[in-house]
Amino acid sequence: MKPWIDRALLGLHTIGAATLFALVGVIAYDVAGRLLFNRPFAGTAELTSAGLVLLTFLQAPHAMREGKLLRVTFFLDRMPPLMRRALDVVAWGIGCAIFLVFVAAGWEPAIEGWKSAEFFGNDAFRLPASPLRFGTLVLWLIGAAVCIGFVVEALRGRAATPASPTH
C-alpha cells in the first residue's frame, strides 16, 4: 500500500492507543472515587463501553496492515505460491464482506439514532449515540478498504501481508 495510507492507519492506531490511555484514566478515577470518597464516576460504564468499541476498530486496520492478526501459517507455508495467493484473496475477500455486512447492518440504526437523538446511559450520564454509530461505520469502511487492498496485492502476485518474523 501507499506510504500515506500506512501513515493514516498508524494515526488511527495512535488515536486508539490514546483512547485506551483515556479509558484507563476514567476507570482509575472511578475506582479511586469509589474507594476513597464513596463517589464513583457516573459515566464509567458508558464511556468504557463506547471507548472499547472505538478502540477495537481504530486499531484493527493498522493491525491488519502490519500482519499482526492471529495467523496459522504452518499449512500455508507448505502450499504452492499460487494456491497461497488464492487463499489470501478468499480470506481477505471474506474479511471485506464481513466489514461491509457490519456497515449494512449498522447504517439504519445510525440514521434512526441521528433522527431520534439517541443517547447511551441514564440520567446521571448520557452519551450521544450518533458519533459512535457513524464513527464505527467509517472505521468499518476503512477496514473493508484495507481488505480490498490485500485482495488487489494478492491478485498482483505480491505478498498479502508483511513477512512474518522468524524467531
N, C-alpha and C positions, 0 to 999 in steps of 0.2 A: 504494500500500500504506500501511498504518498507520505512523505515526512510530515506534512502539515496535518494529515489525518491522524498520524501516530501522536503528534503533539496535542491535538484536540482530545483524543482518547485519554492521554495522560492527564490532561487538565480535568476531565470528568473524574478520573480516578483520584486525583488530588482533592477535588471537591468532596468526593466520597470519604476520603480519609479525614478531612476537616469535619464532615458530618459525624463521623464516628467519634472524634475528639469531643465535639459538642455534646453528643449523647452521653458520653462518659461523664462529662461535667454535670449534665442535668441529673443523671442517676446519682452521682456523688452528692450533689446538692440536696436531692430528695432524701437520701439516706441520712445525711448529716442533720437536716432539718427534722427528720422523724426522730432520730435518736437523741439529739441534743436539746431541741426546743419543743418536741412533740407537735411540730407543724410541718408535715410533708408538703412538697410542691404539688399543687393540684393538677398540673398538666403533664406529669411524668409519663403516664401511660399513653396519652395521645401523642406526645412528641416522640417517644421511643418507637411506637408502632409505625408512625409515618416516616420517621427517620430511618428505620431499618429497611423499609421498602425502598426508599430513595437510595440508601447506601448500597443495597444489593444491585440495583440496576444502574447506578452511577459507575460502579466498579466492574461490572460484568463485561462491557465491550473491551476495555483495556486488557482484562484477564484473558479474554478470548484471543485478542490480537497477539498477545505475548505467548500464547500457548500454555498458559498456567492452569487450564482446566484439567480435571482428572482425565487421564487418557491411558488406556491399557494398550501398549504397543507391541507386546510380545507376539501377537497374532499378525499385526500389520508389518512388522519387521521381516516376516517370512514370506510375504506376498510379493509378486512381481510389481514393479512401479506402476504399470498401467492399472492394475487392479486396486492398488493403494489409492491412486488418484480418483478412480471411480467411486471408491468408498468415501473418500473425502468429499466428493461432490454430493453424494447421497446424504452423508452426515450433516454437512453444513446446509444443505437444502432443507433437511428436516428442522434444523435449528432456526433457519429463516422462517419456515412455515409456522413454527411454534410462536415466534415473536409476532408474526402477523396475525395469528389467531388471538394472541393477547390484545393486540391493537383492535381487532374487530370486536372482541368481546368487551373491551373497555370503552369503546367510543360512545355508545349510547348512555351508559352510566355517567360518563364525563359530561355529556351535553345536558342530561337531566339534572346532574348536580349543579351545573352552572345556572340553569334556569331557575332552580328551586333554592339557590343559595345554601346548599347543603353544608353542614358542619359535622365534624367528628367531635366527640366529647360530650360533656354535660354542662350544666350552668356554671360550674366553678371554673372550667377552662374549655373553650371551644376553639377548634382549629378548622379553618375553611378547607373544604374537600377539593375544590376545583384546582388549585395549584398542584396538589399531589396527583390528582387524576390526570390532568393534562401533562404534567411533568413526566409521569410514567409512560404515557402514550409516546411522547417524544423519545424517551430513553429506549423504549421497545423498538421504535423505528430505527434508531441508531444501531441497536443490537441486530436487527434484521439486515441493515446495510453492511455491517461487518461480516455477517454470514454470507451475503451475496458477494462481497469482495473475496472471500475464501473460495467460493464456488468458481468465480472467474479465474482466480490464481490456479486452482486445481485443473480447470479446463485448459489453461495455457501451458500446463505441464510444470508449473512451479510448485514447490512445497507449500501446502496449505497452512502450515504452522511453522514457526521457527524451529530450528533443530533443537532437540531436547539435549540437555547436558548429559554427558556420560560419566557419571561418578557413582 
